[in-house]
Amino acid sequence: MFFKQRTNSDASISYFFGCAGHGKAIAVDVVAGDERWFIDAAKQANVTITHVIDTHIHADHYSGGRALAEAVDAPYCLHESDRSIVKYSIEPLRDGQVLDVGNVKVKVLHTPGHTPDSICLLVTDHRRGDAPWFVITGDTLFVGAIGRPDLAGQEREMASVLFDSLHAKLLGLPDDLEIFPGHQAGSACGAGLSGKPSSTLGFEKRWNPALSLDRATFIDYLTRNIPPRPADMDAMVRANLGLTG
């Protein structure tokens, strides 16, 4: 298995990983302007990009996912709930679906809360073992923090949904599971993010202040620590939905 993490000046983090033996790869949360980096990385690794995935409709940056997918003739993937709101064709992903990337298998976990369509990607490399190795958590779980719940409105209701997603889909996974989030310190997508771009689930369960709270306290904690909305958020969302351009 090969794995690359790309950090950007806006504190967004993208991912490129896959199975070199079978020549297959996945690109996740590509930022607009970075498409050439992924194309060059695929050529260098001698792999074909088989899926381009966004973990949700981003509100803090313009996505390069569709442009990359078109450039390499791969499907552009979002959670299936986005089919009714985007103005372009997607390959819909459903909760529990497993993507075959050679020896690498990627299980889709629907984890709404930050946004209704948010997903995490649970990754197993069967050449290493049958247990999952890491999870790409998008804006659901950060190092030291949790994704903001207000971007879709109804922040208290969405915070409650996020509590359920964390406890039902992530916190029951093995403590040694590595987590790779969609942002690090400097992002407007959560409060109190660490500058460290990865962690383990066990470390977060012990030290992430939100993960030991009951539902009511979690909702209060998350909704009183909401940072300012990202600059140009409305324009970015419209573009990422395909409503402009």
C-alpha positions in Angstrom: 0.0 0.0 0.0 1.1 3.6 -0.7 -0.2 6.6 1.2 0.3 10.3 0.7 -1.1 13.2 2.8 -1.2 16.6 1.2 -1.5 19.7 3.4 -2.6 23.0 2.0 -2.1 26.6 3.0 -5.7 26.9 4.1 -5.2 24.0 6.6 -7.1 21.6 4.4 -5.7 18.0 4.1 -6.1 15.8 1.1 -5.2 12.1 0.6 -3.9 9.9 -2.1 -3.5 6.2 -1.4 -4.0 2.7 -2.9 -2.5 -0.6 -4.0 0.6 -0.3 -6.1 0.5 -4.0 -6.9 -2.8 -3.8 -8.6 -2.2 -0.3 -9.9 -5.3 1.3 -8.3 -5.6 4.5 -6.2 -8.1 6.8 -4.6 -8.0 10.6 -4.2 -9.9 12.2 -1.3 -10.9 15.8 -0.7 -8.9 17.4 -3.5 -8.6 21.1 -3.3 -9.1 23.1 -6.5 -5.7 23.9 -8.1 -4.1 20.6 -6.8 -5.4 18.4 -9.6 -2.0 18.3 -11.4 -0.3 17.1 -8.1 -2.6 14.1 -8.0 -2.1 13.3 -11.7 1.7 13.5 -11.4 1.6 11.4 -8.2 -0.4 8.7 -10.0 2.1 8.7 -12.9 5.0 8.4 -10.5 3.4 5.5 -8.6 2.3 3.9 -11.9 -1.3 3.6 -10.8 -4.8 4.6 -12.1 -7.1 6.8 -10.0 -10.2 4.7 -9.8 -12.2 6.9 -7.5 -12.2 10.6 -6.6 -14.1 11.2 -3.3 -15.2 14.2 -1.4 -16.1 13.4 2.2 -18.9 16.1 2.0 -19.8 19.2 0.1 -17.1 21.6 1.3 -17.9 25.1 2.6 -14.4 26.3 3.3 -12.6 25.8 -0.1 -13.4 25.1 -3.7 -13.2 21.4 -4.5 -11.0 20.1 -7.2 -12.7 16.7 -7.1 -14.9 17.0 -10.2 -12.1 18.5 -12.3 -9.7 15.7 -11.3 -12.3 13.0 -12.0 -12.9 14.4 -15.4 -9.1 14.7 -16.1 -8.4 11.0 -15.3 -11.8 9.6 -16.4 -12.7 8.4 -12.9 -16.1 8.6 -11.1 -16.6 11.5 -8.8 -18.1 10.2 -5.6 -20.2 11.7 -2.8 -22.7 10.3 -0.3 -25.9 9.2 -2.0 -27.9 12.0 -0.2 -26.2 14.5 -2.5 -27.8 13.2 -5.7 -30.9 15.4 -5.1 -28.9 18.6 -4.5 -25.9 18.7 -6.9 -26.2 19.8 -10.5 -23.9 17.2 -12.0 -23.5 13.4 -12.1 -21.9 11.6 -9.2 -21.2 8.0 -8.3 -23.3 7.8 -5.1 -21.7 6.1 -2.0 -23.9 4.4 0.5 -23.3 3.6 4.2 -21.5 0.2 4.5 -20.4 0.1 0.9 -16.9 -1.4 0.3 -14.7 0.0 -2.5 -12.2 -2.5 -4.0 -8.8 -0.9 -4.6 -6.8 -4.1 -5.1 -5.5 -5.3 -1.8 -6.9 -2.2 -0.2 -10.5 -2.1 0.8 -12.3 1.1 1.7 -15.6 1.0 3.7 -17.9 4.0 3.6 -19.3 5.2 6.9 -22.1 7.7 6.7 -21.4 10.1 9.6 -23.8 13.1 9.4 -23.5 16.0 11.8 -20.9 18.4 10.4 -23.1 18.2 7.2 -25.9 15.8 6.4 -23.8 14.1 3.7 -20.5 13.7 5.7 -18.7 10.3 5.3 -15.6 8.7 6.8 -13.5 6.1 5.0 -12.4 3.1 6.9 -9.3 1.6 5.2 -7.9 -1.9 5.4 -4.8 -3.2 3.6 -5.2 -7.0 3.3 -1.4 -7.5 2.7 -0.9 -6.1 6.2 -3.8 -7.8 7.9 -7.6 -8.1 8.0 -8.1 -5.4 10.7 -8.7 -1.9 9.5 -5.5 0.2 9.5 -6.8 3.8 9.5 -9.9 6.0 8.9 -10.1 9.2 7.0 -12.5 11.2 9.1 -13.1 14.3 6.9 -14.7 17.0 9.0 -16.4 14.6 11.5 -13.5 14.1 13.9 -10.3 16.2 14.0 -7.2 15.8 16.1 -8.2 17.4 19.4 -11.6 18.6 18.1 -14.9 17.9 16.4 -16.4 19.3 13.2 -18.7 22.4 13.6 -22.4 21.5 13.4 -23.9 24.8 12.1 -23.1 24.9 8.4 -26.4 23.3 7.4 -28.3 25.3 10.1 -30.1 23.9 13.2 -26.8 23.6 15.0 -28.2 21.9 18.2 -30.1 19.3 16.1 -27.0 18.7 14.0 -24.8 18.5 17.0 -27.0 15.7 18.4 -26.7 13.9 15.0 -23.0 14.3 15.2 -22.9 12.8 18.7 -24.8 9.7 17.3 -22.4 9.4 14.3 -19.3 9.5 16.6 -20.6 7.0 19.0 -22.3 4.6 16.5 -19.7 4.6 13.8 -16.3 5.6 15.1 -15.8 5.3 18.9 -16.4 1.5 18.9 -13.5 0.9 16.5 -10.1 -0.3 17.8 -8.1 2.1 19.8 -5.0 1.6 17.7 -6.8 2.7 14.6 -5.1 5.7 13.0 -7.2 8.7 12.2 -6.5 11.2 9.4 -8.7 14.3 9.4 -9.7 16.8 6.7 -8.2 19.8 8.5 -5.6 20.8 11.0 -5.1 24.0 13.1 -6.0 27.1 11.1 -9.2 25.8 9.7 -12.6 27.4 10.2 -14.3 24.0 10.2 -13.9 23.4 13.9 -12.6 25.0 17.1 -9.5 23.9 18.9 -7.9 21.8 16.1 -4.4 20.5 16.7 -1.6 21.3 14.3 -0.8 17.6 14.3 -2.2 16.0 11.1 -2.9 12.6 12.5 -3.7 10.7 15.7 -5.1 7.4 16.9 -8.6 6.8 18.0 -7.4 5.7 21.5 -5.5 8.9 22.0 -8.5 11.0 20.9 -10.8 9.1 23.2 -8.5 9.9 26.1 -7.6 13.5 25.3 -10.2 15.0 22.9 -12.4 17.0 25.3 -15.6 16.4 23.4 -15.5 12.6 23.3 -16.1 11.9 27.0 -19.2 14.1 27.2 -22.8 12.9 27.5 -25.2 14.0 24.7 -26.5 17.2 26.4 -23.1 18.4 27.5 -21.7 17.6 24.1 -24.3 19.7 22.4 -23.7 22.6 24.7 -20.0 22.3 24.3 -20.1 22.2 20.5 -22.6 24.9 20.0 -20.9 27.5 22.2 -17.5 27.0 20.5 -18.6 27.7 16.9 -15.9 29.8 15.0 -16.8 32.5 12.5 -18.2 31.2 9.2 -15.6 30.7 6.5 -15.0 33.7 4.2 -16.9 33.4 0.9 -18.7 30.3 2.2 -21.9 30.8 0.2 -20.0 31.2 -3.0 -17.9 28.1 -2.3 -20.9 26.0 -1.5 -22.7 27.1 -4.6 -19.7 26.3 -6.8 -19.2 22.9 -5.1 -22.9 22.1 -5.7 -22.5 23.0 -9.4 -24.8 26.0 -9.2 -22.3 28.4 -10.7 -19.7 28.2 -13.5 
